[in-house]
C-alpha cells in the first residue's frame, strides 16, 4: 500500500490495500498478503486458537517434550517442570539425602539424620533422636529408632540413647550392669586393681580396703600399732614386760617377734625369726638373718631378698654398690672387684693385649707362628699374612693364587706374573693392561710399553724385544739401510741381474734407464717409443724418428721444428693482424 507500494500493512491487517482484518489469536501474526496466521510458540490452529497438546511444544507444536517422572513440559520452550522429589534437565534425577520438593530446591534442615523424604521433606532420624528436625535426644530410659525401645539397665546405669548399650556405674559390669566386680577389682568397667593386702577385701565401687580385725592402713598392710588390737585397732592391749606384746587380732599377750621362752627373755635360734621364732630364715650364701623380720643382710657380692643373686655384670661389693672398671669385656670378682681377664688380655683392668708371641688366659700361651704371620692374641691361631698359607704360614701362595689364605685366583695373561699379596699382574715385556691382556700399540715396546720403537722405513718392532722387523728392501738394526745395488728383498738376501741397470730394492724388478726395456734392460726401445723402460710414445711428424733416450725428434731432410712439423723448403707464412675500428682482419704474406 502507500506511495509506489513501499509500506507493509499495519499489524492486524492484510490483503489488497490492507483492507482485510487478521483474526489470529494468542499473539499470532498474520501474513500481510494472504492473511495466514503465523502462531507463536505453544500454539497452533488456523487462528492459533489451540494450545499444544501434552508432550509437545514450540512453533506449531512441532517439537516433542522429553520429561521423565511425570514432569510437565512448558509448551513454549519445552523446559521440564519437575514434580516434588526430582531434578535435572529431564527431571531424571531424584533429590539427594538433604533436599526435597519441586526441582529439589528446598533444604530439609535435618539434624542427626541420614536423609529426608524427597517428596515431603520429612526427616528420617538416626537411632537415638526424634522430633521434626531430629534435634531431640531420646528421653531417659529409651533408645533406638524413634526412641521406642526401652532400656533395661540396672544399678543406676545409664543407657546409650542410640543403641541401648548400658554404661555401668563404677563397681558394676555385665550387659545390664547387674554383676558386681570380681574380687580384687573395682571402679569403671572393673578395670582398676585393688591394692589391699592379701585376704583383705576392697569396696567394688571405690576400691577402699575393708580391713580385717588387727589390720590398718590404706591397703590394710599394717598391723595395729603397738598397744592396740581388734576391729579398726580400737582395743587397748594390757601386756607388761619389755619383750612382751599383745596379739594384734585377739589382744592375747605373747613374746615379741625374735624372742622366746616363758618370760620372752631368749632370742631366736640361728636360722629362725619372727613371732615364737617359728619362721625359718630363707637367706643364702652365708647372709645374716634378722631375728625379728627375717630380712637378709647379704655378704659382699650378693643381692636379692634372700641374697641368692650374684652381682650383675659390672657391679661388686656390699649390695653390689660398687662399679667395676674392667676393660675388653673382662669380668670382675663380685666380692673384691678384681678383674678376671678374658683370653688375650692382661693387666689390673684387662687393658693390655697379649704381645711378644703370647696369647690366651693371662697371656700364658706361647705362639708357634712363622714370621710370615701374626698370632691371634686370643686363640693363638696363626693368621697368615697376605700371600702365605699353611698352619704355620710357611707356604707361599702357589703360582696363580693370591690374597688371605691364597683363596683368590689370579687373572693374569700372556705369561704375566701374579703378586701373591695383592694379585696385581706383572706384565711381560710387550704387554700392558690390568690383566696384561693388551699387546703394546704400534710404535712402543718393552715392559708396560714404556719404550719407543726406533724403526724407520716402515719397519715394525717386536713388542717384547723392540727388535725391528724390516720390510722388503731394507736392512740394519733400525731398517735404516737400503739394499745395495744388485740385491733386493727380505734382508737383501736376493740378487738381481739387470746389467748396467739398477733393480728395485724391494721386488727385484729391473729399473730400465731411458732407451732400454726388457726383464734385464738389455733390449733397446722399439721404433716410436722412448724413455725409462720405453714407456712413452714418440710424437714426431713427417716420418721423423725420436731419440730412444730423450724422445727428441730427428727430422727427415727438408723438415724442421720440435716435432718436425715445418717444411724447410718453403717460406713461412707471416700472419698479420690488422685492426680497423672494432674489427680485426687476418691476412698473410706468401
C-alpha positions in Angstrom: 0.0 0.0 0.0 1.1 3.6 0.0 3.2 5.5 -2.4 4.5 3.1 -5.0 3.5 0.2 -2.6 6.6 0.7 -0.4 4.9 0.2 3.0 3.7 -3.1 4.6 0.3 -3.4 6.1 -0.2 -2.3 9.6 -0.4 -5.1 12.2 -3.7 -6.8 12.2 -4.4 -6.1 8.5 -3.6 -7.7 5.2 -4.7 -8.0 1.6 -5.3 -5.6 -1.3 -4.7 -2.1 0.1 -4.5 -3.8 3.6 -8.3 -3.7 3.8 -8.7 -7.1 5.4 -8.6 -7.7 9.2 -6.5 -10.5 10.7 -8.2 -13.0 13.1 -5.0 -14.5 14.7 -5.2 -15.2 18.5 -2.6 -15.7 21.3 -0.1 -13.2 19.9 -0.1 -14.9 16.5 0.8 -12.7 13.5 -0.7 -12.9 10.0 0.8 -12.9 6.6 0.3 -9.3 5.1 -0.5 -10.8 1.7 -2.6 -14.0 2.4 -3.7 -13.3 6.0 -2.4 -16.8 7.1 -1.8 -16.9 10.8 1.8 -17.4 12.0 1.4 -18.8 15.5 3.8 -18.0 18.4 5.5 -20.9 20.3 3.0 -23.1 22.2 0.0 -22.5 19.9 -1.4 -24.0 16.7 -4.6 -23.9 14.5 -5.9 -21.8 11.7 -6.2 -18.8 14.0 -3.7 -20.0 16.7 -6.6 -20.8 19.0 -5.3 -24.2 20.2 -2.6 -24.7 22.8 0.0 -27.5 22.3 -1.3 -30.9 23.4 0.6 -32.6 26.3 4.1 -33.7 25.3 4.6 -31.1 22.6 5.9 -27.5 22.4 7.4 -24.8 20.2 6.3 -23.3 16.9 3.1 -25.0 15.7 3.8 -27.6 18.5 6.2 -29.4 16.2 8.6 -30.5 18.9 8.2 -33.5 21.3 9.0 -32.9 25.0 11.4 -35.2 26.8 10.5 -35.1 30.5 10.6 -38.1 33.0 8.8 -39.0 36.2 5.5 -37.3 35.3 7.1 -33.9 34.9 5.1 -31.2 33.0 6.6 -29.7 29.8 6.4 -25.9 29.1 4.5 -25.7 25.8 6.5 -22.7 24.7 10.2 -23.6 25.4 9.9 -27.3 26.2 11.5 -26.9 29.6 10.6 -29.6 32.1 8.9 -28.5 35.3 9.9 -31.2 37.8 7.4 -32.5 40.4 8.3 -33.0 44.1 11.4 -35.1 44.6 13.1 -34.8 41.2 15.5 -32.5 39.4 17.7 -32.4 36.2 17.0 -31.2 32.7 14.6 -34.1 32.1 13.7 -34.5 35.8 15.6 -37.8 35.6 17.4 -37.4 39.0 16.0 -38.0 42.5 16.8 -35.5 45.2 19.9 -36.1 47.3 19.5 -37.0 51.0 19.2 -33.4 52.2 16.9 -31.7 49.7 13.2 -32.1 48.6 10.3 -30.6 46.8 9.9 -29.3 43.2 13.2 -29.4 41.4 14.8 -30.4 44.8 15.1 -26.7 45.6 14.1 -27.0 49.3 16.6 -27.8 52.2 15.4 -30.5 54.6 17.2 -28.9 57.6 17.5 -32.2 59.4 19.9 -32.6 62.3 21.2 -36.1 63.4 19.6 -37.6 60.3 20.9 -39.6 57.4 18.2 -38.5 54.9 14.8 -36.9 54.5 11.8 -37.8 52.3 12.4 -36.2 48.9 8.8 -35.5 48.4 7.6 -34.2 51.7 11.0 -33.2 53.3 10.2 -35.2 56.5 13.4 -36.1 58.4 14.3 -39.8 58.9 16.0 -39.6 62.3 19.1 -41.6 63.2 18.7 -44.0 66.1 18.6 -42.1 69.4 16.9 -39.0 68.1 13.4 -37.7 67.5 11.5 -34.5 66.6 10.6 -32.9 63.2 14.2 -32.0 62.7 15.7 -34.9 64.7 17.1 -32.4 67.1 15.9 -34.1 70.3 17.7 -36.9 72.1 15.7 -39.8 73.3 14.3 -39.3 76.9 16.0 -41.2 79.7 15.1 -44.9 79.6 14.5 -45.0 75.9 16.7 -45.5 72.8 16.8 -46.6 69.1 14.6 -45.7 66.1 12.0 -43.1 67.0 13.0 -43.7 70.7 10.5 -46.5 71.1 13.0 -49.1 72.6 13.0 -49.4 76.4 16.4 -49.5 78.3 16.9 -52.4 80.7 20.0 -51.2 82.7 20.3 -51.7 86.4 22.1 -50.3 89.5 21.7 -46.7 88.3 23.4 -47.4 85.0 22.8 -45.0 82.1 21.6 -46.2 78.7 23.1 -45.1 75.3 20.3 -43.3 73.5 21.4 -44.7 70.1 22.0 -48.4 70.7 20.7 -49.0 74.2 24.1 -50.2 75.5 24.3 -49.9 79.3 27.0 -47.7 80.7 27.7 -49.1 84.1 28.5 -47.2 87.3 31.8 -47.9 89.0 31.8 -51.3 90.6 29.4 -53.0 88.2 29.7 -54.9 85.0 27.7 -57.1 82.6 25.4 -56.4 79.7 22.7 -54.9 82.1 25.2 -53.8 84.8 23.8 -56.4 87.1 27.1 -58.1 88.2 29.5 -56.9 90.9 33.2 -56.6 90.1 35.2 -59.7 90.7 37.2 -59.9 93.9 40.4 -57.9 93.6 39.0 -55.4 91.1 36.8 -52.2 91.2 35.8 -49.0 89.5 34.8 -48.2 85.9 34.4 -51.4 83.9 36.1 -53.1 86.9 39.4 -52.2 85.3 41.1 -51.0 88.5 43.1 -53.4 90.6 42.6 -53.4 94.4 45.7 -52.5 96.4 44.6 -54.2 99.6 46.9 -56.8 101.3 46.2 -60.5 100.7 42.9 -61.7 102.0 41.8 -58.1 102.7 38.6 -57.2 100.7 38.1 -53.9 98.8 34.9 -51.9 98.0 33.9 -52.9 94.5 32.9 -49.3 93.7 35.6 -47.1 95.4 38.4 -49.6 95.9 38.7 -48.6 99.5 40.0 -51.5 101.6 37.9 -53.0 104.4 40.5 -54.2 106.9 40.1 -57.4 108.9 40.5 -57.2 112.7 44.1 -56.4 113.7 45.0 -54.7 110.4 45.1 -51.0 109.4 46.5 -48.7 106.6 45.2 -47.7 103.2 45.9 -51.2 101.9 45.4 -53.0 105.3 49.1 -53.8 105.0 49.9 -52.8 108.6 49.2 -54.5 111.8 47.6 -52.5 114.6 50.1 -50.1 116.3 51.8 -51.5 119.4 49.4 -51.4 122.3 46.2 -51.8 120.2 44.3 -54.6 118.6 41.0 -55.7 117.2 38.5 -54.2 114.7 39.9 -50.9 113.4 42.6 -51.3 116.1 40.2 -49.7 118.6 41.1 -52.0 121.5 43.9 -51.4 124.1 46.4 -54.1 125.0 47.1 -55.0 128.7 50.6 -56.7 128.5 53.7 -55.8 130.6 57.3 -56.6 130.2 60.0 -55.4 127.7 59.8 -58.3 125.3 56.0 -58.9 125.6 53.5 -57.7 123.1 49.8 -58.3 122.5 48.3 -60.2 119.6 47.1 -57.6 117.1 43.9 -59.5 116.4 42.9 -61.1 119.8 44.8 -58.9 122.3 46.5 -62.0 123.8 49.9 -61.4 125.4 52.7 -63.1 123.5 56.5 -62.7 123.0 57.6 -60.0 120.6 59.0 -61.3 117.3 62.5 -62.6 117.7 62.1 -63.7 121.3 61.0 -66.9 123.0 60.8 -68.6 126.4 58.4 -68.3 129.4 59.5 -64.8 130.1 60.4 -64.0 126.5 64.0 -63.5 127.5 65.8 -65.6 124.8 66.4 -64.7 121.2 65.6 -67.0 118.3 67.9 -69.8 117.3 70.1 -69.3 114.3 68.1 -69.7 111.1 64.8 -68.7 112.7 62.9 -65.5 113.3 59.6 -63.9 114.0 56.8 -64.5 116.4 57.5 -67.5 118.6 60.7 -67.9 116.4 58.7 -70.4 114.4 59.6 -69.0 111.0 62.6 -70.3 109.0 65.1 -67.8 107.5 65.5 -68.0 103.7 68.8 -66.3 103.5 71.5 -67.9 101.3 75.2 -67.6 100.6 76.1 -67.0 104.3 73.8 -63.9 104.7 72.8 -62.7 108.2 69.0 -63.2 109.1 67.3 -60.6 111.3 65.6 -62.4 114.2 62.6 -60.1 114.1 61.9 -59.5 110.5 63.8 -62.3 108.8 65.4 -59.7 106.5 68.6 -60.9 104.9 71.8 -58.8 105.2 73.9 -60.1 102.2 77.6 -60.6 102.1 79.7 -58.8 99.6 78.9 -59.9 96.0 75.3 -60.9 96.6 71.9 -59.1 96.4 68.2 -60.0 96.5 65.6 -60.6 99.2 67.3 -63.9 100.1 70.8 -63.0 98.8 70.6 -65.7 96.2 71.7 -63.5 93.3 75.3 -62.6 92.4 76.0 -59.0 91.5 75.1 -58.2 87.9 77.9 -57.7 85.4 79.9 -54.7 86.1 79.0 -54.4 89.8 80.6 -55.8 93.1 80.9 -55.2 96.8 78.3 -54.6 99.5 74.8 -54.6 98.0 76.6 -54.6 94.6 77.0 -50.9 95.1 80.5 -50.5 93.5 81.2 -50.3 89.8 83.8 -52.5 88.1 86.3 -50.8 85.7 87.3 -53.9 83.7 88.0 -53.3 80.0 87.9 -55.5 76.9 84.8 -57.5 78.3 86.7 -58.5 81.4 84.5 -59.6 84.3 85.2 -58.7 88.0 85.0 -60.7 91.2 81.7 -59.8 92.7 83.2 -59.6 96.2 86.6 -57.9 95.7 86.1 -56.2 92.3 89.3 -57.8 91.0 89.2 -58.1 87.2 89.1 -61.5 85.6 90.5 -61.0 82.1 89.2 -62.9 79.0 91.8 -64.8 76.9 94.1 -62.5 75.1 94.3 -59.7 77.7 96.0 -58.9 81.0 96.5 -56.1 83.5 94.7 -55.0 86.6 91.9 -53.7 84.3 92.4 -56.1 81.4 93.6 -53.1 79.5 96.6 -54.8 77.8 96.5 -57.1 74.8 98.9 -60.1 74.8 102.1 -59.3 72.9 105.5 -60.7 72.1 104.3 -64.1 70.9 101.9 -64.7 73.8 98.1 -65.5 73.8 95.3 -67.0 75.8 94.3 -66.7 79.5 96.7 -64.3 81.3 98.8 -64.5 78.1 100.4 -67.7 79.2 100.2 -69.4 75.8 103.2 -69.3 73.5 102.6 -68.7 69.8 104.1 -71.1 67.2 103.7 -68.9 64.1 106.3 -68.1 61.4 107.5 -64.6 60.5 105.0 -64.6 57.7 102.0 -64.4 60.0 100.7 -62.9 63.2 99.4 -64.7 66.2 95.8 -64.3 67.3 96.2 -63.0 70.9 93.0 -64.8 72.0 93.3 -68.3 70.4 96.9 -68.5 69.4 95.9 -69.3 65.9 98.3 -68.2 63.2 96.7 -65.7 60.9 98.8 -65.7 57.7 100.0 -62.5 56.1 98.7 -61.9 52.6 100.4 -64.3 50.1 101.1 -67.1 52.6 99.2 -70.2 53.8 99.6 -73.3 56.0 99.1 -73.9 59.7 102.4 -72.1 60.4 102.0 -69.8 57.4 105.3 -71.1 56.0 104.0 -71.8 52.5 103.9 -69.1 49.8 100.9 -68.9 47.6 101.3 -71.2 44.5 101.5 -69.6 41.1 98.1 -68.3 40.1 96.8 -67.7 43.6 96.9 -64.7 46.0 95.4 -63.0 49.0 94.5 -64.2 52.5 95.0 -67.9 52.7 95.7 -67.9 48.9 91.9 -68.1 48.3 91.8 -65.9 45.3 92.6 -66.8 41.7 94.9 -64.6 39.6 93.7 -63.4 36.3 97.0 -62.6 34.6 97.6 -63.4 30.9 100.4 -63.7 28.4 102.8 -65.2 30.9 102.5 -62.3 33.4 103.5 -62.9 37.0 100.9 -62.5 39.8 101.7 -60.8 43.1 100.8 -63.3 45.8 99.8 -60.5 48.1 97.7 -58.1 46.0 97.0 -60.2 42.9 98.4 -57.4 40.7 99.8 -58.7 37.4 103.4 -58.1 36.5 103.2 -57.9 32.7 105.8 -59.5 30.4 107.7 -57.2 28.1 105.4 -56.2 25.2 102.1 -56.3 27.1 100.0 -54.0 29.3 96.6 -53.7 30.9 95.1 -54.8 34.3 95.4 -58.5 33.3 98.3 -57.9 30.8 95.7 -58.8 28.1 96.7 -56.0 25.7 99.7 -56.0 23.3 101.8 -52.9 23.1 100.4 -50.5 20.4 102.4 -49.9 17.3 105.5 -47.7 18.0 106.1 -49.0 21.6 107.6 -52.0 23.2 109.2 -53.3 26.4 107.9 -53.5 30.0 104.5 -51.9 30.1 105.2 -50.5 26.6 107.4 -47.8 28.1 110.0 -47.7 25.3 109.5 -46.2 21.9 110.4 -48.1 18.8 113.2 -46.6 16.6 112.5 -48.5 13.3 112.4 -46.4 10.1 111.4 -47.0 6.5 108.2 -48.8 7.6 110.0 -51.3 9.9 107.9 -52.9 12.7 109.4 -53.6 16.1 108.8 -56.6 18.2 106.6 -55.6 21.2 108.7 -57.6 23.6 112.3 -57.1 22.4 112.0 -53.9 20.4 113.9 -55.6 17.6 113.0 -54.1 14.2 111.5 -56.4 11.5 112.5 -54.7 8.3 110.2 -54.5 5.2 111.5 -55.8 1.8 114.5 -53.9 0.5 115.9 -52.7 3.9 118.3 -53.9 6.5 120.0 -52.7 9.6 119.1 -52.5 13.3 116.7 -49.8 12.6 116.0 -50.7 8.9 117.9 -47.6 8.0 119.9 -49.1 5.1 118.5 -49.7 1.6 119.7 -52.9 -0.1 123.0 -52.4 -2.0 123.0 -52.3 -5.8 122.4 -55.8 -7.2 120.5 -57.1 -4.1 116.9 -56.9 -3.0 114.1 -58.5 -0.9 114.0 -59.8 2.7 117.2 -59.0 4.5 118.6 -58.1 1.0 119.5 -61.7 0.5 118.2 -61.9 -3.1 120.4 -60.9 -6.1 119.3 -59.3 -9.3 120.8 -59.4 -12.9 120.0 -56.1 -14.6 123.3 -55.5 -16.3 124.2 -51.8 -16.0 120.6 -51.0 -14.8 119.5 -50.9 -11.2 116.9 -53.2 -9.7 114.0 -52.4 -7.3 115.4 -53.0 -3.8 112.1 -54.4 -2.7 110.8 -56.5 -5.6 114.0 -57.1 -7.6 112.4 -55.8 -10.8 114.9 -54.2 -13.1 114.5 -50.4 -13.4 115.4 -49.8 -17.0 117.1 -46.5 -17.9 115.8 -44.4 -20.8 116.1 -46.2 -24.1 116.0 -49.7 -22.8 113.5 -52.3 -21.7 113.0 -56.0 -21.1 113.4 -58.1 -17.9 117.1 -57.4 -17.7 117.0 -54.0 -19.6 119.2 -55.3 -22.4 116.6 -54.6 -25.1 116.6 -51.2 -27.0 113.3 -49.3 -27.3 111.3 -50.2 -30.4 110.7 -47.6 -33.1 108.2 -45.0 -31.9 108.9 -45.4 -28.1 111.4 -43.8 -25.7 112.2 -43.2 -22.1 112.7 -45.4 -19.0 111.5 -48.9 -19.8 110.4 -47.4 -23.2 107.1 -46.4 -21.6 106.5 -43.2 -23.7 105.3 -42.8 -27.3 107.2 -40.6 -29.7 105.3 -37.6 -31.2 107.2 -36.7 -34.4 105.5 -35.6 -37.7 106.6 -36.2 -41.3 108.2 -39.6 -40.6 110.6 -38.1 -38.1 112.2 -40.6 -35.6 112.8 -40.0 -31.9 115.8 -40.5 -29.7 115.0 -43.6 -27.6 116.6 -41.9 -24.5 115.4 -38.3 -24.7 112.4 -38.6 -27.1 113.8 -35.7 -29.2 112.6 -35.8 -32.8 115.2 -36.5 -35.5 113.7 -34.9 -38.7 113.9 -36.2 -42.2 115.6 -33.9 -44.7 113.5 -30.9 -45.6 111.7 -30.7 -42.2 112.4 -28.7 -39.0 110.7 -27.9 -35.7 110.5 -29.7 -32.3 108.1 -32.2 -33.9 109.4 -31.9 -37.5 106.3 -30.1 -38.2 107.7 -27.4 -40.5 108.8 -27.7 -44.3 112.2 -26.1 -44.6 111.9 -25.7 -48.4 109.1 -23.1 -48.4 108.7 -19.6 -47.0 106.9 -19.5 -43.7 103.6 -17.7 -43.8 103.5 -14.4 -42.0 100.3 -13.8 -40.3 99.3 -10.1 -39.8 96.6 -8.9 -37.5 95.1 -5.6 -38.7 92.6 -3.8 -36.5 90.2 -1.3 -38.2 87.9 0.2 -35.8 86.4 -2.6 -33.7 87.0 -5.2 -36.5 90.1 -7.5 -36.6 91.3 -8.8 -40.0 93.7 -11.6 -40.6 96.0 -11.6 -43.6 99.1 -13.5 -44.7 102.1 -13.0 -46.9 103.1 -15.9 -49.1 
